[in-house]
Amino acid sequence: MSLTPATISHWCDGKLFAGDSGNTATVTNPATGEVTGQVALASVADAQLVIDSAAAAFPAWRDTSLAKRTAILFNFRELLNKRKHELAALITAEHGKVLSDALGEVGRGQEVVEFACNIPYLLKGGFTENASTGVDVHSVRQPLGVVGVISPFNFPAMVPMWFFPIAIATGNTVVVKPSEKDPSSALWMAELWKEAGLPDGVFNVLQGDKTAVDELLTNPKVRSISFVGSTPIAQYVYATGTAAGKRVQALGGAKNHAIVLPDADLDEAAAAMVNAGFGSAGERCMAISACVAVGDIADTLVGKIAERAATIKTGDGTGDADMGPLVTKVHRDKVASYVGAAESDGATIVLDGRNVTADGGADGFWLGPTLLDNVTTDMSCYTDEIFGPVLSVVRVGTYEEAIGLINANPYGNGTAIFTNDGGAARRFQNEVEVGMVGINVPIPVPMAYYSFGGWKASLFGDTHAHGIEGVNFFTRMKAITTRWQDPSVRTDGLNLGFPQNV
């Protein structure tokens, strides 16, 4: 017997807020196809109310001491660590990824919380005594105000945590707009912030669609936008937000390549391709979707990948499955259509995930691991970001051809090379035009104290996520010049000239 779908609301001024639009979107369990919730879609008035709450909370939070802010961050970190299994279960229920993967997502987000706990050191300014006679100069970093975070469905906890711990630690107030597909994680984190002692209005959740996004992009009270999603939407967010005078960091799509050189350990490389290509059903912006086999190793490599991929158990993420369903039926069918197109275009289907027998509900959104060989660069399975469990193998003759493919691609998010040749690896890391590079590491997601971000059409704006770049993004530098008059020296004469340093 199905339960009545839950109503998933906004979070404003420290409490749930239903809104007045009356519009909702369906939330499903991808493993069963069952409707589990109806998420509110904000009206312009709803969005303005949430933004106004954040704006009203900003002055007091800006003036809260660093010691107090840090204490609240530590409280949040401890609560998150203690209750992370709750959040992981919520992610699995709405996204579909297996529980171990959901726990990994929470853990990587927690690393950014821990990084932000060091914010007093990261906000230190500079001081110059006697820069001019009797004049001192110092600099401080100050928060922006209300900041917006627009996050995607594939990491409903980790991606917001790339941004909001640093934003809050530096004194800003936050409005998170989660994906309509898995909106509950943001509310869970809002309640956790309240339990940690964060004042009402500092962390807010605005549910919705384009109406909510556009209000965040254009409302003058919102000073910055952090976005992760597809490249077309990232371009729109960047253009609209910057036109409204906001700082914008918009992380877009990806087509991540991994080069396998002839000298590589093919067993290790094959295992890496399987893990990076099919983890989280390929719904990762850092997933490897194009394996570039160099030289005469392709047949052996494809065989090893196929052998390992065939052992993957697809099923309900709450059980013992290795890979869960795709997030919606619409997305599942779109990914499947790329497999059909690849077959029509002449690619070899080594493993066909459309025929998977999944350990889950008959109406779940299932697509098993799919391996395509003899893929060429004009096929849609190569040119498009599929965002599903589809790994394409492209065969080339030389290293130069392989790196040429990567550098010619419009995306530049992540890449990897598999080799035992240190010289080749060093050349690759220098020559490749991609923001995040792995050497025998298939998913080169950096630690929280380094920046996350791609190049080319994978990033719009000049600031990456988290790390020191995150601190710089959420603060503004202010330089203050001070002179305290020496009572023994009088300088009250008329002088209209430009100030001189002496």
For each residue, the residues with C-beta under 8 A, 3 or more apart:
1:
2: 34 35
3: 36
4:
5: 26 27 35 36 37 38
6: 36 37 38
7: 18 24 37 38 40
8: 27 37 38 39 40 183 184 187 207
9: 16 17 18 19 40 187 207
10: 16 17 18 19 40 42 46 50 204 205 206 207
11: 14 15 16 17 186 187 190 191 203 204 205
12: 15 17 49 50 53 201 204 205
13: 17 53 57 200 201 204
14: 11 194 199 200 201
15: 11 12 200
16: 9 10 11 187
17: 9 10 11 12 13 46 49 50
18: 7 9 10 40
19: 9 10 40 42 43 46 207
20: 43 45 46
21: 40 41 42 43 45 46 211
22:
23: 40 41 43
24: 7 38 39 40 41
25: 38 39 41 180 209
26: 5 35 37 38
27: 5 8 35 36 37 38 39 94 180 181 182 183 184
28: 32 33 34 35 36 94 328
29: 32 33 34 36 93 94 96 361
30: 33 94 95 96 324 325 326 327 328 364 365
31: 96 315 316 317 318 324 325 360 361 364
32: 28 29 316 360 361 363 364
33: 28 29 30 329 361 363 364 365
34: 2 28 29 361 363
35: 2 5 26 27 28 38
36: 3 5 6 27 28 29 93 94
37: 5 6 7 8 26 27 94 183 184
38: 5 6 7 8 24 25 26 27 35
39: 8 24 25 27 180 183 207
40: 7 8 9 10 18 19 21 23 24 46 207 208
41: 21 23 24 25 180 207 208 209 211 212
42: 10 19 21 46 47 50 206 207 208 211 212 215
43: 19 20 21 23 46 47 211
44: 47 48 211 215
45: 20 21 48 49
46: 10 17 19 20 21 40 42 43 49 50 206 208 212
47: 42 43 44 50 51 206 208 211 212 215 216 219
48: 44 45 51 52 215 219
49: 12 17 45 46 52 53
50: 10 12 17 42 46 47 53 54 175 204 205 206
51: 47 48 54 55 146 175 206 215 216 219 221 222
52: 48 49 55 56 221
53: 12 13 49 50 56 57 200 201 204
54: 50 51 57 58 146 173 174 175 201 202 204 221
55: 51 52 58 145 146 173 221
56: 52 53 201
57: 13 53 54 60 61 173 199 200 201 202
58: 54 55 61 62 143 145 146 172 173
59: 62 63
60: 57 63 64 199
61: 57 58 64 69 168 171 172 173 199 201 202
62: 58 59 142 143 171 172
63: 59 60
64: 60 61 68 69 171 199
65: 68 69
66: 69 70 119 120 123
67: 70 71 120
68: 64 65 71 72
69: 61 64 65 66 72 73 119 168 169 171
70: 66 67 73 74 117 119 120 169
71: 67 68 74 75 197
72: 68 69 75 76 196 197 198
73: 69 70 76 77 113 116 117 119 165 168 169 196
74: 70 71 77 78 117
75: 71 72 78 79 195 196 197
76: 72 73 79 80 113 165 192 193 196 198
77: 73 74 80 81 110 113 114 117
78: 74 75 81 82
79: 75 76 82 83 192 195 196
80: 76 77 83 84 87 106 110 113 192
81: 77 78 84 110
82: 78 79
83: 79 80 86 87 192
84: 80 81 87 88 103 106 107 110
85: 88 89 103
86: 83 89 90 188
87: 80 83 84 90 91 102 106 157 185 188 189
88: 84 85 91 92 99 102 103 105 106
89: 85 86 92 93 99 102 318
90: 86 87 93 94 184 185 188
91: 87 88 94 95 97 102 105 106 156 157 182 185
92: 88 89 95 96 97 98 99 102 317 318 324
93: 29 36 89 90 184 318
94: 27 28 29 30 36 37 90 91 156 181 182 183 184 185
95: 30 91 92 102 153 154 156 181 182 283 324 327
96: 29 30 31 92 281 317 324 325 326 327 365
97: 91 92 101 102 105 280 281 283 317 324
98: 92 101 102 317 321 322 323 324
99: 88 89 92 102 103 317 318
100: 103 104
101: 97 98 104 105 279 280 317 324
102: 87 88 89 91 92 95 97 98 99 105 106 157 317
103: 84 85 88 99 100 106 107
104: 100 101 107 108
105: 88 91 97 101 102 108 109 155 157 158
106: 80 84 87 88 91 102 103 109 110 157 158
107: 84 103 104 110 111
108: 104 105 111 112 158 445 448
109: 105 106 112 113 155 157 158 159 160 161 162
110: 77 80 81 84 106 107 113 114 161
111: 107 108 114 115 447 448
112: 108 109 115 116 161 162 165 166 448 466
113: 73 76 77 80 109 110 116 117 161 165
114: 77 110 111 117 118 448
115: 111 112 118 165 166 448 449 466 467
116: 73 112 113 119 165 166 168 169
117: 70 73 74 77 113 114 169
118: 114 115 121 122
119: 66 69 70 73 116 122 123 166 169 170 471
120: 66 67 70 123 124
121: 118 124
122: 118 119 468 471
123: 66 119 120 141 170 471 475
124: 120 121
125: 138 139 140 141
126: 138 139
127: 136 137 138 139
128: 131 136 137 138
129: 136
130: 133 134 135 136
131: 128 135 136 137 481 501
132: 135 500 501 502
133: 130 502
134: 130 483 484 485 486 489
135: 130 131 132 481 482 483 501
136: 127 128 129 130 131 481 482 483
137: 127 128 131 479 480 481 482
138: 125 126 127 128 479 480 482
139: 125 126 127 477 478 479 480
140: 125 477 478 480
141: 123 125 170 471 475 476 477 478
142: 62 171 475 476 478
143: 58 62 167 170 171 172 474 475 476
144: 147 172 223 224 247 474 475 476
145: 55 58 172 173 221 222 223
146: 51 54 55 58 172 173 174 175 221 222 223
147: 144 163 167 172 173 174 175 222 223 224 225 226 474
148: 174 175 176 177 216 217 222 224 225 226
149: 160 163 164 167 174 175 176 177 225 226 227
150: 177 213 216 225 226 227 228 229 237
151: 155 156 159 160 176 177 178 179 186 228
152: 155 159 179 228 229 285
153: 95 156 179 181 182 283 327
154: 95 159 280 283 284 285 327 387
155: 105 109 151 152 158 159 228 284
156: 91 94 95 151 153 159 160 178 179 182 183 184 185 186
157: 87 91 102 105 106 109 160 161 185 189
158: 105 106 108 109 155 161 162
159: 109 151 152 154 155 156 162 163 228
160: 109 149 151 156 157 163 164 176 178 185 186 189
161: 109 110 112 113 157 158 164 165 189
162: 109 112 158 159 226 228 452 465 466 470
163: 147 149 159 160 166 167 174 226 465 466 470
164: 149 160 161 167 168 174 176 203
165: 73 76 112 113 115 116 161 168 169
166: 112 115 116 119 163 169 170 466 470 471 474
167: 143 147 149 163 164 170 172 174 226 474
168: 61 69 73 116 164 165 171 172 173 174 198 202 203
169: 69 70 73 116 117 119 165 166
170: 119 123 141 143 166 167 471 474 475
171: 61 62 64 69 142 143 168 475
172: 58 61 62 143 144 145 146 147 167 168 223 474
173: 54 55 57 58 61 145 146 147 168 201 202 203 204
174: 54 146 147 148 149 163 164 167 168 202 203 204
175: 50 51 54 146 147 148 149 204 205 206 216 222
176: 148 149 151 160 164 186 203 204 205 206
177: 148 149 150 151 205 206 207 208 212 213 216
178: 151 156 160 182 183 185 186 205 207
179: 151 152 153 156 182 183
180: 25 27 39 41 183 207 208 209
181: 27 94 95 153 327 328
182: 27 91 94 95 153 156 178 179 185 327
183: 8 27 37 39 94 156 178 179 180 186 187 207
184: 8 27 37 90 93 94 156 187 188
185: 87 90 91 94 156 157 160 178 182 188 189
186: 11 151 156 160 176 178 183 189 190 205
187: 8 9 11 16 183 184 190 191 205
188: 86 87 90 184 185 191 192
189: 87 157 160 161 185 186 192 193 203
190: 11 186 187 193 194 203 204 205
191: 11 187 188 194 195
192: 76 79 80 83 188 189 195 196
193: 76 189 190 196 198 202 203
194: 14 190 191 197 198 200
195: 75 79 191 192
196: 72 73 75 76 79 192 193
197: 71 72 75 194
198: 72 76 168 193 194 202 203
199: 14 57 60 61 64 202
200: 13 14 15 53 57 194
201: 12 13 14 53 54 56 57 61 173 204
202: 54 57 61 168 173 174 193 198 199
203: 11 164 168 173 174 176 189 190 193 198
204: 10 11 12 13 50 53 54 173 174 175 176 190 201
205: 10 11 12 50 175 176 177 178 186 187 190
206: 10 42 46 47 50 51 175 176 177 212 216
207: 8 9 10 19 39 40 41 42 177 178 180 183 212
208: 40 41 42 46 47 177 180 211 212 213
209: 25 41 180 212 213
210: 213 214
211: 21 41 42 43 44 47 208 214 215
212: 41 42 46 47 177 206 207 208 209 215 216
213: 150 177 208 209 210 216 217 237
214: 210 211 217 218 240
215: 42 44 47 48 51 211 212 218 219
216: 47 51 148 150 175 177 206 212 213 219 222 225
217: 148 213 214 222 225 237 240 241 244 246
218: 214 215 240 244
219: 47 48 51 215 216 222
220: 244 245
221: 51 52 54 55 145 146
222: 51 145 146 147 148 175 216 217 219 225 246
223: 144 145 146 147 172 246 247
224: 144 147 148 246 247 248 249 473 474
225: 147 148 149 150 216 217 222 237 241 246 247 248 249 250
226: 147 148 149 150 162 163 167 248 249 465 473
227: 149 150 233 234 237 238 248 249 250 251
228: 150 151 152 155 159 162 251 285 465
229: 150 152 233 234 237 250 251 252 253
230: 233 234 252 253 385
231: 234 235 252 253 385 411 457 458
232: 235 236
233: 227 229 230 236 237 252
234: 227 229 230 231 237 238 250 251 252 253 459 460
235: 231 232 238 239 250 252 460
236: 232 233 239 240
237: 150 213 217 225 227 229 233 234 240 241 248 250 460
238: 227 234 235 241 242 248 250 460 461
239: 235 236 242 243
240: 214 217 218 236 237 243 244
241: 217 225 237 238 244 246 247 248 250
242: 238 239 245 246 248
243: 239 240
244: 217 218 220 240 241
245: 220 242
246: 217 222 223 224 225 241 242
247: 144 223 224 225 241 461 463 473
248: 224 225 226 227 237 238 241 242 460 461
249: 224 225 226 227 453 459 461 463 464 465 473
250: 225 227 229 234 235 237 238 241 459 460 461
251: 227 228 229 234 285 452 453 454 458 459 465
252: 229 230 231 233 234 235 411 454 457 458 459 460
253: 229 230 231 234 285 385 411 413 457 458
254: 285 286 287 289 385 411 413 414 454 458
255: 289 290 382 383 384 385 409 410 411 413
256: 286 287 288 289 290 411 413 414 415 416
257: 288 290 291 292 402 405 406 409 415 416
258: 269 272 273 276 288 290 291 292 415 416 417 418 438 442
259: 292 294 399 402 403 406 415 416 417 418 419 428
260: 264 266 269 273 291 292 293 294 297 301 417 418
261: 264 294 295 399 417 418 419 421 424
262: 294 295 296 297
263: 419 420 421
264: 260 261 268 269 297 418 419 420 440
265: 268 269 418 420
266: 260 269 270 297 300 301 304
267: 270 271 304
268: 264 265 271 272 418 440
269: 258 260 264 265 266 272 273 301 304 418
270: 266 267 273 274 301 304 305 307 308
271: 267 268 274 275 308
272: 258 268 269 275 276 288 416 418 440 442
273: 258 260 269 270 276 277 288 291 305 391 442
274: 270 271 277 278 305 308 309 312 369 391
275: 271 272 278 279 442 443
276: 258 272 273 279 286 287 288 416 442 443
277: 273 274 282 287 288 289 291 309 369 389 390 391
278: 274 275 281 282 309 312 323 369 389 391
279: 101 275 276 282 284 287 323 443
280: 97 101 154 283 284 287 323 324
281: 96 97 278 323 324 325 326 367 388 389
282: 277 278 279 287 289 335 386 387 388 389 390 391
283: 95 97 153 154 280 287 326 327 387 388
284: 154 155 279 280 287 443
285: 152 154 228 251 253 254 413 414
286: 254 256 276 413 414 436 443 444 445
287: 254 256 276 277 279 280 282 283 284 387 443
288: 256 257 258 272 273 276 277 291 391 416 442 443
289: 254 255 256 277 282 385 386 390 391 392
290: 255 256 257 258 375 382 391 392 394 405
291: 257 258 260 273 277 288 301 305 391 392 393 394
292: 257 258 259 260 393 394 396 402 405 406
293: 260 297 298 301 302 393 394 395 396
294: 259 260 261 262 297 396 397 398 399 401 402
295: 261 262 298 397 398
296: 262 299
297: 260 262 264 266 293 294 300 301
298: 293 295 301 302 373 393 395
299: 296 302 303
300: 266 297 303 304
301: 260 266 269 270 291 293 297 298 304 305 393
302: 293 298 299 305 306 350 371 373 393
303: 299 300 306 307
304: 266 267 269 270 300 301 307 308
305: 270 273 274 291 301 302 308 309 350 371 391 393
306: 302 303 309 310 350 351 371
307: 270 303 304 310 311
308: 270 271 274 304 305 311 312
309: 274 277 278 305 306 312 351 369 371 391
310: 306 307 351 369
311: 307 308
312: 274 278 308 309 322 323 368 369
313: 320 321 322 323 359
314: 321 322 323 324 325 353 356 358 359 360 366 368 369
315: 31 319 320 321 323 324 358 359 360
316: 31 32 319 321 324 325 359 360 361 364
317: 31 92 96 97 98 99 101 102 321 324 325
318: 31 89 92 93 99
319: 315 316 359 360
320: 313 315
321: 98 313 314 315 316 317 324 358 359 360
322: 98 312 313 314
323: 98 278 279 280 281 312 313 314 315 368 369 389
324: 30 31 92 95 96 97 98 101 280 281 314 315 316 317 321
325: 30 31 96 281 314 316 317 332 358 360 364 365 366 367
326: 30 96 281 283 331 332 335 365 366 367 388
327: 30 95 96 153 154 181 182 283 331 365
328: 28 30 181 331 332 365
329: 33 332 333 365
330: 333 334
331: 326 327 328 334 335 365 387 388
332: 325 326 328 329 335 336 365 366 367 388
333: 329 330 336 337
334: 330 331 337 338
335: 282 326 331 332 338 339 367 386 387 388 389 390
336: 332 333 339 340 353 354 367
337: 333 334 340 341
338: 334 335 341 342 380 381 384 386 388 390
339: 335 336 342 343 349 352 353 354 370 372 381 390
340: 336 337 343 344
341: 337 338 344 345 379 380 381
342: 338 339 345 347 349 372 375 379 380 381 392
343: 339 340 347 349
344: 340 341
345: 341 342 376 378 379 380 381
346: 374 376 379
347: 342 343 372 373 374 375 376 379 381 392
348: 372 373 374
349: 339 342 343 352 370 371 372
350: 302 305 306 371 372 373
351: 306 309 310 368 369 370 371
352: 339 349 355 368 370
353: 314 336 339 356 367 368 369 370 389 390
354: 336 339 367 368 370
355: 352 368
356: 314 353 366 367 368 369
357:
358: 314 315 321 325 364 366 368
359: 313 314 315 316 319 321
360: 31 32 314 315 316 319 321 325 364 366
361: 29 31 32 33 34 316 364
362:
363: 32 33 34
364: 30 31 32 33 316 325 358 360 361
365: 30 33 96 325 326 327 328 329 331 332
366: 314 325 326 332 356 358 360
367: 281 325 326 332 335 336 353 354 356 370 388 389
368: 312 314 323 351 352 353 354 355 356 358 389
369: 274 277 278 309 310 312 314 323 351 353 356 389 391
370: 339 349 351 352 353 354 367 388 389 390 391
371: 302 305 306 309 349 350 351 391 393
372: 339 342 347 348 349 350 375 381 390 391 392 393
373: 298 302 347 348 350 393 395
374: 346 347 348 393 395
375: 290 342 347 372 379 381 382 392 393 394
376: 345 346 347 379 382 394
377: 382 383 394 405
378: 345 382 383
379: 341 342 345 346 347 375 376 382 383 392
380: 338 341 342 345 383 384
381: 338 339 341 342 345 347 372 375 384 386 390 392
382: 255 290 375 376 377 378 379 392 394
383: 255 377 378 379 380
384: 255 338 380 381
385: 230 231 253 254 255 289 411
386: 282 289 335 338 381 390
387: 154 282 283 287 331 335
388: 281 282 283 326 331 332 335 338 367 370
389: 277 278 281 282 323 335 353 367 368 369 370
390: 277 282 289 335 338 339 353 370 372 381 386
391: 273 274 277 278 282 288 289 290 291 305 309 369 370 371 372
392: 289 290 291 342 347 372 375 379 381 382
393: 291 292 293 298 301 302 305 371 372 373 374 375
394: 290 291 292 293 375 376 377 382 405
395: 293 298 373 374
396: 292 293 294 401 402 405
397: 294 295 401
398: 294 295 401 402
399: 259 261 294 402 403 424 428
400: 403 404
401: 294 396 397 398 404 405
402: 257 259 292 294 396 398 399 405 406
403: 259 399 400 406 407 428 431 432
404: 400 401 407 408
405: 257 290 292 377 394 396 401 402 408 409
406: 257 259 292 402 403 409 415 432 433 434
407: 403 404 431 432 433
408: 404 405
409: 255 257 405 406 412 456
410: 255 456 457
411: 231 252 253 254 255 256 385 454 456 457 458
412: 409 415 433 434 435 454 455 456 457 458 459
413: 253 254 255 256 285 286 434 435 436 454 455 458 459
414: 254 256 285 286 434 435 436 437 438 443 444 445 454
415: 256 257 258 259 406 412 432 434 436 437 438 444
416: 256 257 258 259 272 276 288 437 438 439 440 441 442 443 444
417: 258 259 260 261 424 425 428 437 438 439 440
418: 258 259 260 261 264 265 268 269 272 440
419: 259 261 263 264 424 425 428 439 440
420: 263 264 265
421: 261 263 424 425
422: 425 426
423: 426 427
424: 261 399 417 419 421 427 428
425: 417 419 421 422 428 429 439 440
426: 422 423 429 430
427: 423 424 430 431
428: 259 399 403 417 419 424 425 431 432 437 439
429: 425 426 432 437 439
430: 426 427
431: 403 407 427 428
432: 403 406 407 415 428 429 437
433: 406 407 412 455 456
434: 406 412 413 414 415 437 454 455
435: 412 413 414 453 454 455 458 459 464
436: 286 413 414 415 444 445 446 452 453 454
437: 414 415 416 417 428 429 432 434 444
438: 258 414 415 416 417 441 442 443 444
439: 416 417 419 425 428 429
440: 264 268 272 416 417 418 419 425
441: 416 438 444
442: 258 272 273 275 276 288 416 438
443: 275 276 279 284 286 287 288 414 416 438
444: 286 414 415 416 436 437 438 441
445: 108 286 414 436 452
446: 436 450 451 452 467
447: 111 450
448: 108 111 112 114 115 466 467
449: 115 466 467 468
450: 446 447 466 467
451: 446 464 465 466 467 468 469 470
452: 162 251 436 445 446 464 465 466 467
453: 249 251 435 436 458 459 463 464 465 469
454: 251 252 254 411 412 413 414 434 435 436 458 459
455: 412 413 433 434 435 458 459
456: 409 410 411 412 433 459
457: 231 252 253 410 411 412
458: 231 251 252 253 254 411 412 413 435 453 454 455
459: 234 249 250 251 252 412 413 435 453 454 455 456 464
460: 234 235 237 238 248 250 252
461: 238 247 248 249 250
462:
463: 247 249 453 469 470 472 473
464: 249 435 451 452 453 459 467 469 470
465: 162 163 226 228 249 251 451 452 453 469 470
466: 112 115 162 163 166 448 449 450 451 452 469 470
467: 115 446 448 449 450 451 452 464 470 471
468: 122 449 451 471 472
469: 451 453 463 464 465 466 472 473
470: 162 163 166 451 463 464 465 466 467 473 474
471: 119 122 123 141 166 170 467 468 474 475
472: 463 468 469 475
473: 224 226 247 249 463 469 470
474: 143 144 147 166 167 170 172 224 470 471
475: 123 141 142 143 144 170 171 471 472
476: 141 142 143 144
477: 139 140 141
478: 139 140 141 142
479: 137 138 139
480: 137 138 139 140
481: 131 135 136 137
482: 135 136 137 138
483: 134 135 136
484: 134
485: 134 489 491
486: 134 489
487:
488:
489: 134 485 486
490:
491: 485
492:
493:
494:
495:
496:
497: 500
498:
499:
500: 132 497
501: 131 132 135
502: 132 133
